[in-house]
Amino acid sequence: MKLLDGLNWVQRSVIAQRNRSLLTIGGFAIGICAVTLLAAVGDSLRQFVLDEFTQFGSNIIAATPGKSDTLGITSILRTNRALTLEDSEALARLPGVEAVVPIVAGTALVKQQSLSRATDIMGVGAFANQAWKMQVASGQFLPDDDLARPRNFAVLGSKLAAALFPDSSAVGATVRIGSRRFRVVGVMAPKGQFVGMDLDEMAYIPAALALQLFNRDSLMEVDVVYRDGQSAEAMRERVKQRLIARHGSEDFTLISQDQMLSSLDNILRVVRLAGMAIGAISLLVGSVGIYTILTINLSERRAEVGLLRALGIHQTLLVKLFLGEALLMALIGGIIGLLVLAAAQAALWLALPQLPALFTFTSSSLGLGVSLLVGLIAGALPALHAAKLPPIEALRAE
């Protein structure tokens, strides 16, 4: 039998069993929707989280007080000497370092005349905006003052500035943060949220003043930003040796952005695979129904199988023809499932343009591949049974 004749036979067989074929195709369509959607959710989640962490740059090594054996997730504290402003100054003198950002964070009330806002306060250094790739919309960022004796200057996030100064410019005005008065020297451009924190609602003040405001004697973190072309491992070793020289032991934890992104990527890949596995399971469960339909279809076509066998058709060719039917229904069902998702995505994008893609080329290709594999598996046993039927026994079914 020629290939074209075989394809024509498969097509006519699928059309002849219209109702059962539609039911089988519907099962494949639902299954591929599940596989593709869950794979796409995993892809979107992974990309979203990685984008969130890379928006502040990737050449960053974060030093935190206390020794941790698991990248900061579970701290096992040993001799714990606090990180200080002097430590950040010492790290800034290392070769290859572009900027160092001492960090102290807390919450305080920000007031301007009769208006007030309880919000997050970030104590940082003068290079925080450059290190974290943040833009100043008006004015300037914190000046490069003496770290230990900075002036009472503040920079407001865009939403915070709009709330406290609805009818005037915030730059040059004074605000009260906690018990201290600060002069606003700049307003940040909108940045959005980062892991639940609204960066546009923050106020940025010098780290030394934040230590006093929150009654702390140590920094929460020191971010070391190194220049492009520098090795992350080499820079990490330099930072480590400098802090050991100052503290006398390794009583701190260093986390490079590359390490964090690698760990997150591995975790999110597992989440993505788990989502695809759930979708694949739903498709495999559906394959039981598909197998049942194909088996019933075979039982009703015993006479046709017997006639084909009596005419001398080879068993291998008969298996290929029945598998072709299963694969054709799987392909049609898969395409319908992807078209349904594409239509749903187009409708959602009209209402929510910022919504990530429901599926990507990778997830849709994977879903279609799984659909064809399930069609092949579900159709294999009925095809083998059809090929093994003795012609005389099959013809008796007429």
LINRA-V887575 format. One record per backbone hydrogen bond with DSSP energy under -1.0 kcal/mol. NH is the residue of the N-H (numbers start at 1). CO is the residue of the C=O. Records with the same first field share a line. If there is no record, write none. Layout:
NH=CO + CO
This chain:
6=2
7=3
8=4
9=5
10=6
11=7
12=8
13=9
14=10
15=11
16=12
17=13
21=17
22=18
23=19
24=20
25=21
26=22
27=23
28=24
29=25
30=26
31=27
32=28
33=29
34=30
35=31
36=32
37=33
38=34
39=35
40=36
41=37
42=38
43=39
44=40
45=41
46=42
47=43
48=44
49=45
50=46
51=47
52=48
53=49
54=50
55=51
57=54
60=58
61=224
62=255
63=222
64=253
66=251
73=70
76=67
88=84
89=85
90=86
91=87
92=88
94=91
97=94
98=225
99=225
101=223
103=221
104=123
106=121
108=119
110=117
111=176
112=115
115=112
117=110
119=108
121=106
122=203
123=104
124=205
128=125
131=127
132=128
134=129
137=187
138=187
140=185
145=143
153=151
154=183
155=204
156=186
157=202
160=200
161=157
162=158
163=159
164=160
165=161
172=184
173=170
175=182
176=111
177=180
178=109
180=177
182=175
183=152
184=173
185=154
187=138
188=156
189=135
194=197
197=194
199=192
201=198
203=120
204=155
205=122
207=124
210=206
211=207
212=208
213=209
214=210
216=211
219=83
220=103
221=103
222=63
223=101
224=61
225=99
226=59
227=96
230=227
235=231
236=232
237=233
238=234
239=235
240=236
241=237
242=238
243=239
244=240
245=241
246=242
247=243
248=244
251=249
253=64
255=62
257=60
260=256
261=257
262=258
263=259
264=260
265=261
266=262
267=263
268=264
269=265
270=266
271=267
272=268
273=269
274=270
275=271
276=272
277=273
278=274
279=275
280=276
281=277
282=278
283=279
284=280
285=281
286=282
287=283
288=285
290=286
291=287
292=288
293=289
294=290
295=291
296=292
297=293
298=294
299=295
300=296
301=298
305=301
306=302
307=303
308=304
309=305
310=306
311=307
312=309
313=308
318=314
319=315
320=316
321=317
322=318
323=319
324=320
325=321
326=322
327=323
328=324
329=325
330=326
331=327
332=328
333=329
334=330
335=331
336=332
337=333
338=334
339=335
340=336
341=337
342=338
343=339
344=340
345=341
346=342
347=343
348=344
349=345
350=346
352=348
355=352
364=360
365=361
366=362
367=363
368=364
369=365
370=366
371=367
372=368
373=369
374=370
375=371
376=372
377=373
378=374
379=375
383=379
384=380
385=381
386=382
387=383
388=384
394=390
395=391
396=392
397=394
398=395
